[in-house]
Amino acid sequence: MLEKRTGWSVYELSSRMGEDMSSIELEFRGGLAEIVLNRPGRKNALRREDWHALRQAIDSVAASDARALLVRGAGGDFCAGFDLGDVRPETTDAFAEIDQRVNPALRALRDLPVPTIAAAEGVCVGGGLGIAAACDLLVTSDTARLGAPYAAIGFLCDAGLHVFLRDTLGYQRAAWLIFTGRLLTAPEAMAFGLSCAALPAEGFVEKARALAQEVAAGPTSAFSFSKRIMRTAADPDAGLDAEALFQAQIFSGEDAAEGVEAFLGGRRPRFVGR
């Protein structure tokens, strides 16, 4: 259920379990949507209902006029993954939990047409790294520690990380992270190619939000096509064909006309995402 907080452009996705509420918050700031993973007492580890609420939040972004999405955690951490307090190997139906709760949220995030930016500080591990890696861009704080330490508890890596890490890092580095469970610092994540920027811890959320707002102010219709090409083109020929097809569509749009007019007039363009 989506509840609007009176007087704010903030929505709280609630899924009641006794007196508990889902720990997923969704806020709209002009053209930027912001999802906050908000269980700081558990390093934002997600329970069963939280994964469902995350999917709801992403669907709400898809149905909105938002032109970019920022995903972050509360309290100085990004996300510690699945809350192991909810997991009992002898009774938990692992297939159902992953197939019906975790994977739908990650697919929705991966398929969202607008640019997605993850802002990771503190702990970003397991399913939390899966959420971050499903985004288009990952920026980190100096405090970030990122990894997939499933081997330490005898679990198979999940949350899409086999493919997300392989596609981002290549087979060797992805396998090394999965097999060793090593946590990367922010500089190491940059060197690995896992993140695109490392920002100072002081004012991190504001800096990450400013970056996301910069992306949201861009020609997001063109960005949507770029995402489709980068995610789906199987080879260079397919990419070339897709570029020609989608560029023809962009040429007839408002942003292309505005971009050319602004360039010829020596001013900054004001894109509207169409």
Secondary structure, 3 states (H helix, E strand, C coil): CEEECCCCCEEEECCCECCECCCEEEEEECCEEEEEECCHHHCCCECHHHHHHHHHHHHHHHCCCCCEEEEEECCCCCECCECHHHCCCCCCCHHHHHHHHHHHHHHHHHHCCCCEEEEECCEEECHHHHHHHHCCEEEEECCCEEECHHHHHCCCCCCCHHHHHHHHHCHHHHHHHHHHCCCEEHHHHHHHCCCCEEECCCCHHHHHHHHHHHHHCCCHHHHHHHHHHHHHCCCHHHHHHHHHHHHHHHHCCHHHHHHHHHHHHCCCCCCCCC
